[in-house]
Amino acid sequence: MFYKAKTLKGYKLHSLDGDIGKVEEFYFDDQHWTIRYLVADTGNWLTGRLVLISPYALVAVNKEEQFITVNLTKKQIEDSPSLDSDKPVSRQFEEKYYGYYGWPLYWDGPFMWGSYPSYPYIVRDPEIWKRSSQDEKKWDPNLRSTHAVMGHHIQATDGDIGHVEDFVIDDEAWAIRYLIINTQNWWPGKKVLISPQWIESIDWFDSTVFINLSCEAIRQSPEYTEESQLTRDYEAGLHRHYDRQGYWVDESAAKKHSR
């Protein structure tokens, strides 16, 4: 299912032995645009440290009761590598973190979740982890905060068109499928969806996202509203408008190949 980052903010986190807090925000990498960590607000439980939870531990999102099930105990989280709340997430910390939980490193291969080209979604089977190639090309992840990127300006090929208002997250792959763009300064009241695949470059210092689409193409694109249902028909129409192939085409082919 699809969830907006702002919608998930505040959802309770249910561990194997009790509540551990609420969703605060997410960290994603700016290469695959995939959620790498859920940042938990643990209240007075683990003060002074940043509590990060990898999608490897996220079991299910309960929309009706607004909570996310986490496949960890409170003791596991408490004993996990500690990160000061005012420190950035370093490669050294991530290696300790993934080593502690025994999960494969997501940057240990060129694909969304490492060395698994046939698996567009998270591979949770340790037996498959053992079969991953150690010769795959690694990459250096740069983590970004969903909260920090909200408000970034969007620059089309021929002008400004709005700002990032939110993110649409697919809780099966934990990928950011779309950025929700508010264009109210140009076309009052209209919001549109932009795929990360259509981003040309990003100036993080200047808080500007450059996309290889024209202002007119964006203006004519299907409108996104709070009532919009992100069905496959809606997605297909959006991609047809921009003459772009849907992400699900490649992932469907990968699924067939993995059987």
C-alpha positions in Angstrom: 0.0 0.0 0.0 0.9 3.6 -0.3 1.3 6.0 2.6 2.3 9.6 2.9 5.2 10.3 5.2 3.2 13.0 7.0 0.4 10.4 7.5 2.7 7.9 9.1 4.2 10.5 11.4 2.8 9.8 14.9 1.9 6.2 14.2 2.6 4.0 17.2 5.4 1.4 17.1 4.5 -2.0 18.5 7.6 -4.2 19.3 7.4 -7.9 20.2 7.0 -7.0 23.9 5.3 -3.6 24.0 5.1 -0.1 22.6 8.4 1.7 21.9 7.2 5.1 20.8 6.0 6.8 17.7 7.1 7.5 14.1 9.0 10.8 13.9 10.4 10.8 10.3 12.3 8.7 7.8 15.8 8.6 6.4 16.2 7.7 2.8 19.1 7.4 0.4 19.3 9.8 -2.5 20.3 7.2 -5.1 17.5 4.6 -4.9 15.2 6.8 -3.0 14.5 4.0 -0.6 13.7 4.3 3.1 16.7 3.1 5.1 15.5 4.0 8.6 12.4 4.9 10.5 13.3 7.5 13.1 11.4 6.7 16.4 10.3 9.2 19.0 10.7 7.1 22.1 9.5 9.7 24.6 11.3 9.3 27.9 12.4 5.7 27.3 15.7 6.2 25.4 16.4 10.0 25.7 19.4 11.6 24.2 19.9 9.0 21.4 18.5 8.6 18.0 16.5 5.3 17.7 16.6 4.1 14.1 14.6 1.1 12.8 15.5 -0.5 9.5 12.7 -1.7 7.2 14.1 -5.2 7.8 12.3 -5.0 11.1 9.1 -3.4 9.9 6.5 -6.2 9.6 3.2 -4.4 8.8 1.4 -1.1 8.8 -2.0 -1.0 10.4 -3.9 1.9 8.8 -7.1 1.5 10.8 -5.4 1.5 14.3 -2.4 3.6 13.2 0.5 1.5 14.3 3.5 -0.3 12.7 4.5 -3.7 13.9 8.2 -4.0 14.6 9.9 -7.5 14.7 12.3 -6.6 17.6 12.2 -6.7 21.3 12.7 -3.6 23.5 15.9 -5.1 24.8 17.3 -5.6 21.3 16.6 -1.9 20.5 18.0 -0.8 23.8 21.2 -2.8 23.3 21.6 -1.7 19.7 24.5 0.6 18.7 23.8 4.0 20.1 23.8 7.2 18.1 23.6 10.6 19.7 20.5 12.5 18.6 22.7 15.4 17.4 25.1 13.3 15.4 24.8 12.3 11.7 24.4 8.7 10.6 27.9 7.6 9.6 29.1 4.6 7.6 30.8 3.3 10.7 27.6 3.4 12.7 25.6 1.7 9.9 28.1 -1.1 9.7 27.9 -1.7 13.5 24.1 -1.4 13.3 23.6 -4.0 10.5 26.2 -6.2 12.0 24.4 -6.2 15.4 21.1 -7.3 13.8 22.7 -9.6 11.3 21.0 -8.0 8.3 22.8 -7.7 4.9 24.2 -4.3 4.0 21.9 -2.5 1.6 24.8 -0.8 -0.1 26.7 -4.1 -0.7 25.4 -4.3 -4.3 24.0 -2.1 -7.0 20.3 -2.7 -6.4 17.7 -1.3 -4.2 18.4 -3.8 -1.4 21.9 -4.8 -2.2 22.8 -7.8 -4.3 19.4 -9.1 -5.2 18.4 -8.0 -8.7 15.6 -10.5 -8.9 14.0 -9.2 -5.7 12.5 -5.7 -5.9 11.3 -6.0 -2.3 13.2 -6.7 0.9 14.7 -10.2 1.1 14.0 -11.6 4.6 15.3 -15.1 4.0 18.8 -15.6 5.6 19.4 -18.5 3.2 19.1 -16.1 0.3 21.4 -13.7 2.0 24.1 -16.4 2.0 23.9 -16.7 -1.8 24.5 -13.1 -2.5 27.6 -12.3 -4.5 30.5 -10.5 -2.8 31.7 -9.2 -6.1 28.8 -6.8 -6.7 29.6 -3.1 -7.1 29.1 -1.3 -3.8 28.0 2.3 -3.5 28.2 5.1 -0.9 24.8 6.0 0.5 23.9 9.6 1.4 21.0 9.7 3.8 18.4 12.4 3.7 15.6 13.3 6.1 12.1 13.4 4.8 11.4 16.2 7.2 14.4 18.2 5.9 13.6 17.8 2.2 10.0 18.9 2.6 9.9 22.4 1.3 12.7 22.0 -1.2 12.0 24.0 -4.4 11.2 22.1 -7.7 12.9 23.4 -10.8 11.6 22.3 -14.2 13.5 22.6 -17.4 12.1 26.1 -18.0 11.3 27.5 -14.5 10.2 27.0 -10.9 7.0 25.0 -10.4 6.5 24.6 -6.7 7.9 22.8 -3.6 8.1 19.3 -2.1 5.1 18.9 0.3 5.3 15.2 1.1 6.4 11.8 0.0 4.5 8.7 -1.1 6.0 5.6 0.4 5.3 2.0 -0.8 5.4 -0.1 2.4 6.1 -3.3 0.4 9.4 -2.2 -1.0 9.8 0.8 1.4 10.6 2.9 -1.6 9.6 6.5 -2.2 7.5 6.2 -5.3 6.5 9.8 -5.6 7.2 13.3 -4.3 4.0 15.3 -3.8 4.6 18.8 -5.3 2.5 21.8 -4.3 2.3 24.2 -7.2 0.0 26.7 -5.5 2.2 29.7 -6.4 1.8 28.9 -10.1 -1.5 27.1 -10.4 -3.6 27.8 -7.2 -4.6 24.7 -5.3 -3.1 22.1 -7.6 -0.8 19.3 -6.5 1.0 16.8 -8.7 3.1 13.7 -8.3 6.7 13.5 -9.5 8.6 10.2 -9.6 12.2 10.3 -8.2 13.2 8.6 -11.5 12.4 11.9 -13.3 14.9 13.9 -11.1 17.8 15.2 -13.1 19.9 16.4 -10.1 19.6 18.0 -6.6 21.4 21.0 -5.1 21.2 20.0 -1.5 22.9 23.2 -0.4 20.4 25.4 -2.3 17.5 23.1 -1.4 16.5 22.7 -5.1 15.4 19.6 -7.0 15.9 19.7 -10.8 13.6 17.6 -12.9 13.8 17.0 -16.7 10.2 18.0 -17.3 8.7 21.2 -18.7 6.4 23.5 -16.7 3.7 23.0 -19.3 3.9 19.2 -19.1 3.6 19.4 -15.3 0.7 21.8 -15.5 -1.2 19.4 -17.8 -0.4 16.3 -15.7 -3.1 14.5 -13.7 -4.0 16.4 -10.5 -3.3 14.8 -7.1 -5.8 15.5 -4.4 -6.4 14.2 -0.9 -9.2 12.1 -2.3 -7.1 10.7 -5.1 -6.8 6.9 -5.1 -3.3 5.8 -6.1 -4.5 2.9 -8.1 -2.5 1.3 -10.9 -4.8 3.0 -13.4 -4.0 6.4 -11.9 -0.2 5.6 -12.0 -0.4 4.3 -15.5 -2.2 7.4 -16.7 0.5 9.6 -14.9 3.3 7.7 -16.6 1.6 7.8 -20.0 1.3 11.5 -19.7 5.0 11.9 -19.3 5.8 9.0 -21.7 7.7 7.2 -19.0 7.8 3.5 -18.2 6.3 2.6 -14.8 8.6 1.3 -12.1 6.3 -1.8 -11.8 7.3 -3.0 -15.3 10.9 -3.7 -14.3 9.9 -5.1 -10.9 7.3 -7.4 -12.5 10.0 -8.8 -14.8 12.3 -9.3 -11.8 9.6 -11.2 -10.0 9.2 -13.6 -12.9 12.9 -14.1 -13.2 13.2 -15.0 -9.5 10.7 -17.8 -9.7 
